[in-house]
Amino acid sequence: MSVDGARIEDAATPTSPKQSAPWLFLKEAFEAFRAEPVLPPPLVMGRDLVAWGIAPGPRVGALLRELYDAQLEGRLTTREEAQAYVASLDGASSHVPLALSQTMRPPK
């Protein structure tokens, strides 16, 4: 791996034990961070929505974005939860997005 043309492994090594502890910590932390995936794979794909009865079209893309946002925010954690949410739409062409439905209060 290189940063600004210099290899991390080739960087100047600390000369004293007092300097090497932070260096080793940072190097290990960097390696652990680099190994982590940036974003999790989506729970639901477009073909899933079509299989669950959503007609192909722009609505599929909108639902996928909505479901993935909910997944990243921790409001959906399984495919089953996502499928239940999609099923609750009952084929309506317009619906309250999941993000809003979690915060909206019922009318009085």
VMD Tcl script that draws the C-alpha trace (Angstrom):
set ca {
  {0.00 0.00 0.00}
  {1.26 3.44 -0.76}
  {0.34 6.85 0.50}
  {1.52 9.82 -1.58}
  {3.99 7.58 -3.41}
  {5.65 6.19 -0.27}
  {5.06 2.66 0.88}
  {3.84 2.38 4.46}
  {6.14 -0.56 5.06}
  {9.11 1.56 3.91}
  {8.35 4.47 6.22}
  {11.02 5.43 8.70}
  {10.92 3.06 11.64}
  {11.13 4.50 15.14}
  {14.58 4.29 16.70}
  {13.68 3.82 20.37}
  {11.29 1.38 22.09}
  {9.32 4.35 23.42}
  {8.69 5.49 19.83}
  {7.92 2.02 18.45}
  {4.87 1.26 20.65}
  {2.67 3.98 19.13}
  {3.99 3.15 15.65}
  {3.10 -0.53 16.04}
  {-0.31 0.35 17.43}
  {-1.06 2.65 14.50}
  {0.21 0.15 11.95}
  {-1.90 -2.66 13.44}
  {-4.95 -0.40 13.65}
  {-4.47 0.63 10.02}
  {-4.19 -2.99 8.89}
  {-7.33 -3.95 10.84}
  {-9.24 -1.00 9.42}
  {-8.11 -1.75 5.88}
  {-9.36 -5.34 6.20}
  {-12.89 -4.28 7.20}
  {-15.55 -3.96 4.51}
  {-16.68 -0.39 3.97}
  {-20.39 -1.14 3.62}
  {-22.35 -4.36 4.15}
  {-23.95 -6.01 1.15}
  {-27.64 -5.13 0.77}
  {-30.14 -7.54 2.31}
  {-32.43 -7.18 -0.72}
  {-31.78 -7.03 -4.47}
  {-34.11 -5.86 -7.23}
  {-34.88 -9.45 -8.24}
  {-36.11 -10.06 -4.67}
  {-38.57 -7.18 -4.90}
  {-39.86 -8.45 -8.25}
  {-40.24 -11.95 -6.76}
  {-42.18 -10.40 -3.87}
  {-44.67 -8.82 -6.27}
  {-43.26 -5.35 -6.97}
  {-43.56 -4.51 -10.67}
  {-40.25 -3.72 -12.40}
  {-39.71 -0.01 -12.83}
  {-38.58 3.13 -10.98}
  {-40.38 2.05 -7.82}
  {-37.95 -0.89 -7.44}
  {-34.99 1.49 -7.32}
  {-36.71 3.77 -4.82}
  {-37.58 0.83 -2.57}
  {-34.05 -0.57 -2.80}
  {-32.58 2.77 -1.68}
  {-35.11 3.02 1.13}
  {-34.49 -0.54 2.33}
  {-30.70 -0.15 2.17}
  {-30.83 3.11 4.13}
  {-32.94 1.38 6.77}
  {-30.44 -1.50 6.83}
  {-27.48 0.85 7.32}
  {-29.34 2.65 10.10}
  {-30.11 -0.66 11.82}
  {-33.89 -0.50 11.39}
  {-33.88 -3.60 9.15}
  {-31.53 -6.42 10.03}
  {-32.89 -9.41 8.10}
  {-34.35 -10.20 4.68}
  {-37.50 -11.33 6.46}
  {-37.96 -7.88 8.03}
  {-37.47 -6.27 4.63}
  {-39.96 -8.66 3.02}
  {-42.51 -7.98 5.76}
  {-42.14 -4.24 5.19}
  {-42.59 -4.63 1.42}
  {-45.62 -6.89 2.00}
  {-47.14 -4.26 4.30}
  {-47.26 -1.83 1.39}
  {-50.11 -3.91 -0.12}
  {-49.19 -2.85 -3.64}
  {-49.91 0.83 -2.97}
  {-48.29 3.06 -5.57}
  {-47.38 5.63 -2.93}
  {-46.39 5.00 0.63}
  {-44.78 6.68 3.58}
  {-41.06 5.88 3.34}
  {-39.69 3.62 6.05}
  {-37.47 6.42 7.36}
  {-40.48 8.67 7.89}
  {-42.83 5.97 9.14}
  {-40.47 5.30 12.04}
  {-40.73 8.88 13.27}
  {-44.25 9.96 12.31}
  {-46.99 9.95 14.91}
  {-50.51 8.80 14.08}
  {-53.02 11.63 13.49}
  {-55.17 12.60 16.47}
}
mol new
graphics top color blue
foreach p $ca { graphics top sphere $p radius 0.5 }
foreach p [lrange $ca 0 end-1] q [lrange $ca 1 end] { graphics top cylinder $p $q radius 0.2 }
display resetview
